[in-house]
Amino acid sequence: MVIPPPVRPERVTKYLKPYILRMHFTNKFVNTQVIHTPTATVASAASTQEKALRLSMEKTKENTRDVAAAGKVGKILAERLLLKNIPAVSVFYKRDQRYHGKVKAVIDSLRNAGVKLI
């Protein structure tokens, strides 16, 4: 017996895109990528390792690894996604990541900038 796939409403399928948000946090930097899964390519990325952001944070003596830096990276990533006409992404959590701290800062800044999260 074959079970048909579920029928999703049009309002949901309109935003179903094959884009996944991945976040990586080190002791020094915050890195985020949005990956297009069918082609396995990076659609957009933002990091505190980028020269312009890192230099501006060093001038104001801000940290490149804390929650505020994660929020800035999320805002930059959201701007780049909207420029590439990517209105929605789904979030991929690693095993040890929870919706707290830096992860929350990145996701909230994406949401506040207008990117829908699936």
N, C-alpha and C positions, 0 to 999 in steps of 0.2 A: 504494500500500500504506500503510495507516494503522498507526502504531506506538502501542499502548496505553500509557498513562502507567504508571510503575512502581508496584508495589503496596508500600506501606510497612507495616511491622509495627505492630500496635496500640499497642505501648509508645512508638513514635515519634509516631504521629498524635495521641495523647492530649495531647502537649505542643506540637504545631504550632499556634502562634498567629500572627496577622498583626501582630505588634508588632516594631518595629525600634528599636534603641538608636542614637542619634546623639550624637556628642560634638563639642564645639567648644571650642577652647582659644585664649584671647587672651593678650596680654602681662600682663593684670591679673586675668582671671577664668577660671573653669572652668564651662562650661555643658553640661548633658546633657538630652536629651529622649527619651521613648519615644513613637513615633508609631504610631498605628493606621492601617495603610496603606489598607484599603478605603475609609475615610471621610476619610483625609488630615487627621486631627485629632491634637492632642497629647493622649495619654492621661495622661502624667505628666511632670513636669520638676523639675529641681533645679539650683541654681546658687550660686556663691559671691557673686553679686550680691544674693541675697535678704537683706533687712534683718536678720533675726534671726541668720543665720549670719555675715554680714559683721561685725556689731557684736560678736558673741562672739569672733570671730577677731581683731578689732582690740584688744579688751580684753586678750587674752593675747599680743598682739604676734606673731601668726602671720601667715603670708603667705597671700594668697587665690589664688595662682596655682601653688603648688608641688605636689609629689606627695602630700603629706599632705592638702592641701586637696582634691585630686581623690579621695582615699580617703573623706574625709568626705562629699563630694557623692554618691559612689556608695552609701554607706551610707544616706543620707537618701532617695535615689531608690529603693533597694530596699525601704525601709519603706513608702513611698508606693505602690509597685507591689503589695506584698503586701496592703495595705489595700484596693486596688481589685480584688483577686482576679485579678491577672495573674501567673501562676506562671512564665512563660517568655518570653524575648525573644531576638531574633536581633540580632547586632551588625553595624553597618554601618561599615566603615572608609573613610575618604577615601584618596585616592591616596598621600598622604605619611604616613599614620598606620601605625605598626607596633605590635605587642604589646610595648610597652616604656614605661617611665616613667609618665606620667600616665594613658595608655590602660590600662596594666596595672593601675594602682591602682584605677581606676573598675571595671574588669571583675572584679578579684579581690574587691573589697568587695561587689559585687553577688552574686557566687557564694557568698561566705562568709555573706551574710545570708539565703540560701535561694532566690534567684532562679535558675532554670535558664537556661543559655545554649545556644542552638541554633546 
